[in-house]
Amino acid sequence: MILSIDCGTQSTRAILFSFDGEEVDKVQIFYEPYFSKNPGWAEQNAK
């Protein structure tokens, strides 16, 4: 099995593949950015 993890700006997802390249399972979790009072600033809670 091969596990691929993608940590992006709007979500984190993981996809599990078999050795022959078939997708076995996947999960995606979305998170909301925190918007600062400063114009144009945003950040993520890295928990």
Secondary structure, DSSP 4 states (H G I P E B T S, - for coil): -EEEEEE-SSEEEEEEE-TTS-EEEEEEEE-PPEEPSSTT-EE----
